[in-house]
Amino acid sequence: MYPQAKTARPGTINIVLQDTSSRSAPESRALTQERSPFRMIEDFFSSIVGLEALKRQMKEIYAQVVIAGKRADAGLKKNQQVLHMVFKGNPGTGKTTLARMVARLFHEAGVLEKGHFIEADRSDLVGEYIGHTAQKTKDLIHKALGGVLFIDEAYSLARGGEKDFGKEAIDTIVKCMEDHHDELVIILAGYPDEMEDFLTINPGLASRFPLKLTFKDYSWRELSAIAAGMLEDREYQLTPAADVKLQEHLRSVCSRSLLNFSNARYVRNMIEEAVRRHAFRVMAEESPQKEVLMTLEAEDFSFPKDEERVH
């Protein structure tokens, strides 16, 4: 599946383990040092369309981690690094994809012992009665030790008011960050405006997340490249007319200011709808040729002008 199209189901804890069977962390670091300084991080990002400013920021963060290790090896003072992050951006802008890469990168650099990735949301943190939330949150953080805990739509923890248990989850996260400050990386993610408001809920919250990365909406050219990658993964191709229709639609969509536009997710849904329409059309043929089975026509893409909706 194309990496910039998020598919995790709501309310499900998604745990991604890193493969450590082939080589140890010291061996991985030795291999990394044989490459050019940013070769590894460039390899990590090779499949990601756009996000150039973010890639630069990640290189700076990675460089800080590597140089801190070299300073320690040289007997210099080891500066305390806080690597917790806030990802702000609309849906489908690559937040989850980049968070997974952070887990792998920091594991390779020796910062995270395990480098596993745990994805969670409000339902995984908030309980049903007093005390339940704190225990659920602590249990989840303990599972994430040595890796990355990615909390999507983190602002939802603050939406229930003073009597809601979401505030208890926030307080527990802040407390656990003090207790396990260098044992895991926590990444909070969500819509830009909502995340700005969320960081003001707890007095110590914003200062504990010094790395704030903004994920901008993709341009129509970047969305076109993402669509091409999705089509290639699925072994489909476009006729010239279908390609023109798709490009024109993406230009039209990106020319308008759309609140919470879903970016790569929107493209994925659009491609999947076209594939369904193609299948329905091709069903009429008794023995379709291979080229027919893999070619999307312009008629397979439906963009009604009077009811164009973006989700």
C-alpha positions in Angstrom: 0.0 0.0 0.0 1.2 3.5 -0.8 2.8 4.9 2.4 1.1 8.3 2.3 -2.4 6.9 2.5 -3.4 6.2 6.1 -5.5 3.1 6.7 -5.4 2.6 10.5 -8.8 1.9 12.0 -10.1 4.3 14.7 -10.0 2.9 18.2 -7.3 0.4 17.3 -3.8 0.4 18.8 -1.5 -0.2 16.0 1.9 -1.6 17.0 4.7 -1.8 14.4 7.8 -3.8 15.5 11.2 -3.2 14.0 13.1 -6.2 12.6 16.2 -6.6 14.9 17.0 -10.1 14.0 19.4 -9.4 11.2 21.8 -7.1 13.0 22.3 -5.4 16.3 22.0 -1.6 17.0 25.8 -1.1 17.2 26.2 -2.9 13.9 23.4 -0.7 12.4 25.2 2.4 13.6 28.5 1.2 12.1 26.8 0.6 8.8 25.3 4.1 8.9 28.6 5.7 9.6 30.0 4.2 6.4 27.5 6.2 4.4 27.4 9.9 3.6 26.0 11.9 6.6 22.4 12.0 5.5 22.4 9.0 3.1 20.3 6.9 5.5 17.7 9.6 6.1 17.5 10.3 2.4 16.9 6.6 1.7 14.1 6.7 4.3 12.4 9.6 2.5 13.0 8.3 -1.0 9.4 7.0 -1.3 7.8 10.1 0.1 6.4 12.8 -2.2 6.9 16.4 -1.2 7.4 17.5 2.4 10.7 19.2 1.5 10.7 21.5 4.5 9.9 18.7 6.9 12.7 16.5 5.4 15.1 19.4 6.2 13.8 19.6 9.7 14.2 15.8 10.2 17.8 16.0 8.9 18.5 18.7 11.5 17.0 16.6 14.3 18.8 13.5 13.1 22.1 15.5 12.9 21.6 16.7 16.5 21.2 13.2 17.7 24.2 11.8 15.9 26.5 14.7 16.9 25.4 14.4 20.5 26.6 10.8 20.5 30.0 11.9 19.0 30.3 14.6 21.6 29.8 12.0 24.3 32.4 9.7 22.7 34.8 12.7 22.8 34.3 13.2 26.5 32.3 16.4 26.0 29.3 17.4 28.1 26.2 15.5 27.0 23.3 17.9 26.5 19.9 16.6 27.5 17.8 16.2 24.4 14.0 16.3 24.4 12.7 14.6 21.2 9.0 14.6 21.8 7.2 16.1 18.9 3.9 17.8 17.7 2.8 17.1 14.1 0.3 19.7 12.9 -1.5 19.2 9.5 -4.6 18.2 7.7 -5.5 14.6 7.1 -3.4 12.7 4.5 -0.3 14.9 4.7 2.0 12.1 5.9 2.0 12.5 9.7 1.6 8.8 10.5 4.1 7.8 7.8 6.8 10.2 9.1 6.1 9.1 12.7 6.9 5.5 11.7 10.1 6.7 10.1 11.1 8.5 13.3 10.9 5.2 15.2 13.1 3.5 12.7 15.6 6.4 12.4 16.0 6.8 16.2 16.4 3.1 16.6 19.1 3.1 14.0 20.8 6.0 15.7 20.8 4.2 19.0 18.4 6.7 20.7 15.5 4.2 21.0 16.3 0.7 22.3 13.5 -1.1 20.4 12.2 1.3 17.8 8.7 -0.1 17.8 5.8 2.2 16.8 2.5 2.3 18.7 -0.4 4.3 17.2 -3.2 5.3 19.5 -6.1 7.7 19.9 -8.5 8.9 22.6 -10.3 5.6 23.0 -7.0 3.9 23.9 -6.2 6.4 26.7 -9.5 7.5 28.2 -11.3 5.2 30.6 -14.9 5.0 31.9 -14.4 5.9 35.6 -12.1 7.8 37.9 -8.7 6.2 38.0 -9.3 4.0 34.9 -7.9 6.6 32.5 -4.6 7.0 34.4 -4.1 3.3 34.4 -4.9 2.9 30.7 -2.6 5.7 29.8 0.3 4.4 32.0 -0.1 0.9 30.5 0.1 2.3 27.0 3.1 4.4 27.8 4.9 1.3 29.3 4.2 -0.6 26.1 5.8 2.2 24.1 9.0 2.3 26.2 12.0 2.0 23.9 9.9 3.2 20.9 7.5 5.8 19.7 4.0 6.5 21.0 1.9 8.3 18.3 -1.3 9.8 19.6 -3.5 10.9 16.6 -6.1 13.6 17.0 -4.6 14.4 20.4 -6.8 17.5 20.8 -9.8 15.2 21.3 -8.5 14.6 24.8 -9.4 18.1 25.8 -12.9 18.3 24.2 -15.0 17.0 27.0 -14.7 19.8 29.4 -13.5 19.9 33.1 -15.4 16.7 34.1 -14.2 14.6 31.1 -11.5 12.0 31.8 -9.5 13.3 28.9 -7.8 15.8 31.1 -6.7 13.0 33.4 -5.0 11.4 30.4 -3.2 14.6 29.6 -2.0 15.0 33.2 -0.8 11.3 33.2 1.1 11.8 30.0 2.9 14.8 31.4 3.8 12.9 34.6 5.0 9.8 32.7 7.1 12.0 30.4 9.0 13.1 33.5 9.4 9.6 34.8 10.6 8.1 31.4 12.0 11.2 29.8 14.7 9.5 27.7 13.0 6.0 27.3 10.5 6.9 24.5 9.4 9.5 22.1 5.8 10.7 22.2 4.3 12.4 19.1 1.0 14.2 19.3 -0.7 14.8 16.0 -3.8 16.6 14.7 -5.3 19.5 12.8 -3.2 22.7 13.0 -5.6 25.1 14.8 -6.9 22.4 17.2 -3.4 21.4 18.2 -2.5 25.0 18.9 -5.4 25.2 21.3 -4.7 21.8 22.8 -1.1 22.8 23.8 -2.5 25.5 26.1 -4.6 23.0 28.1 -1.9 21.9 30.5 0.7 24.5 31.7 3.6 22.1 31.1 2.4 20.5 27.9 3.8 22.8 25.2 7.3 23.0 26.8 7.6 19.2 26.9 7.1 19.1 23.1 9.8 21.4 21.7 9.8 19.9 18.2 6.8 21.2 16.3 6.5 20.2 12.7 3.9 21.6 10.3 2.6 19.4 7.4 1.3 21.6 4.6 -1.3 20.5 2.1 0.1 19.0 -1.1 0.2 20.9 -4.4 -1.7 19.4 -7.3 1.5 18.2 -8.8 2.5 16.4 -5.6 -1.0 14.8 -5.4 -0.6 13.8 -9.1 2.7 12.0 -8.2 1.0 10.3 -5.2 -1.8 9.1 -7.5 0.8 7.8 -10.0 2.4 5.8 -7.2 -0.9 4.4 -6.0 -1.8 3.3 -9.6 1.6 1.7 -10.0 1.3 -0.2 -6.8 -2.1 -1.5 -7.9 -0.8 -2.3 -11.5 -3.2 0.1 -13.2 -2.5 2.7 -15.9 -4.4 5.6 -17.3 -5.5 6.4 -20.9 -4.3 9.9 -22.0 -7.9 11.2 -21.6 -8.1 9.8 -18.1 -4.8 11.3 -17.2 -5.9 14.8 -18.5 -9.2 14.5 -16.5 -7.4 13.5 -13.3 -4.9 16.4 -13.6 -7.6 18.9 -14.3 -9.6 17.8 -11.3 -6.6 17.9 -9.0 -5.7 21.4 -10.2 -9.3 22.5 -9.5 -9.4 20.9 -6.0 -6.1 22.5 -5.0 -7.1 26.0 -6.3 -9.7 26.2 -3.6 -9.2 26.7 0.1 -10.8 23.6 1.6 -11.0 23.1 5.3 -9.3 19.9 6.5 -8.7 18.7 3.0 -7.7 15.0 3.2 -4.8 15.2 0.7 -3.3 11.7 -0.1 -6.3 10.1 1.6 -8.6 11.9 -0.9 -6.5 10.7 -3.8 -6.6 7.1 -2.5 -10.4 7.3 -2.2 -10.6 8.7 -5.7 -8.4 6.0 -7.1 -10.4 3.2 -5.3 -13.7 4.6 -6.6 -12.3 4.6 -10.2 -11.1 1.0 -9.8 -14.6 0.0 -8.7 -16.2 1.8 -11.7 -13.6 0.1 -14.0 -14.5 -3.3 -12.5 -18.2 -2.7 -13.1 -17.6 -1.7 -16.7 -15.2 -4.5 -17.5 -17.6 -7.1 -16.1 -19.6 -6.8 -19.3 -16.7 -8.4 -21.2 -16.5 -12.2 -21.2 -12.8 -12.5 -21.6 -11.1 -9.1 -21.2 -7.5 -8.7 -22.3 -4.8 -8.0 -19.8 -4.5 -4.4 -21.0 -8.2 -3.9 -20.5 -8.0 -5.3 -16.9 -5.3 -2.7 -16.0 -6.4 0.4 -17.9 -8.6 3.1 -16.4 -10.6 5.2 -18.8 -11.8 8.8 -18.3 -15.3 7.5 -17.7 -14.0 5.6 -14.6 -13.4 9.0 -12.9 -16.5 10.8 -11.8 -16.2 14.4 -10.6 -19.7 16.0 -10.8 -19.3 19.8 -10.8 -22.6 20.4 -8.9 -21.8 18.0 -6.0 -18.0 18.0 -5.8 -17.2 17.1 -2.2 -13.9 16.7 -0.5 -13.5 14.5 2.5 
